[in-house]
């Protein structure tokens, strides 16, 4: 069981930052699609009464609603992993642990969760201007989480390289003696 725990920990550390980037990018792409729908709405098509999904507008609304709901679900899913990583990294790399802790709080925040949920509901109703506002807010928040994690990761890598250089210098000095 220890091997599984170690594997999971390493997997989370390796994948949560790129996964957060992917969420931010997808949210941004959905916002861009919503902007297009705001400026040039789809034709209503020849829908039969009582039959949904044949109309391009309904298809766009349903699709955006589903995709927006999936982003919300994924944010809820990764939030506990962020907490777990913050706890595990506290002793090893405090800067990265702090970034994951802040990221976990942001993922669970009402600001992000309500933006994602409201964007989905607005999309379902076809209120594209409102969708764009909510998606912009969510995209900015997800991008901020990613940037903070990326900066902390870069800082941790620079500290590790500096420690290796110091060790190399001390090893060379010890060999000369």
Residue pairs with C-beta under 8 A, 6 or more apart in sequence:
9 84
9 85
9 88
12 81
12 84
12 85
13 85
13 89
16 78
16 81
16 82
16 85
16 100
16 149
17 146
17 149
17 150
17 153
19 78
20 78
20 103
20 142
20 145
20 146
20 149
21 146
21 150
23 71
23 74
23 75
23 142
23 146
24 139
24 142
24 143
24 145
24 146
26 67
26 71
27 71
27 135
27 138
27 139
27 142
28 139
28 143
30 64
30 67
30 68
30 71
30 119
30 135
31 132
31 135
31 136
31 139
33 64
34 64
34 123
34 128
34 131
34 132
34 135
35 128
35 132
37 60
37 128
37 131
38 128
38 129
38 131
38 132
41 57
41 128
42 56
42 57
42 60
43 56
43 57
44 55
44 56
44 57
45 54
45 55
45 56
45 57
46 54
47 54
47 55
47 58
48 54
52 58
52 62
53 59
53 62
57 126
61 123
61 124
61 125
61 126
62 124
64 120
64 123
64 124
64 131
65 120
65 121
65 123
65 124
68 116
68 119
68 120
68 123
68 135
69 120
71 116
71 138
72 113
72 116
72 117
72 120
75 107
75 112
75 113
75 116
75 142
76 107
76 113
78 107
79 104
79 107
79 108
80 104
82 100
82 101
82 103
82 104
82 107
83 100
83 101
83 104
85 97
85 100
86 97
86 98
86 100
86 101
86 104
87 97
88 97
89 96
89 97
89 100
90 97
93 156
93 159
95 152
95 155
95 156
95 159
96 149
96 152
96 153
96 155
96 156
98 152
99 148
99 149
99 151
99 152
99 153
100 149
100 152
102 145
102 148
103 145
103 148
103 149
106 112
106 141
106 144
106 145
107 145
109 141
111 137
111 141
112 138
112 141
112 142
115 134
115 135
115 137
115 138
115 141
116 134
116 138
118 130
118 134
119 131
119 134
119 135
119 138
122 128
122 130
122 131
122 134
123 131
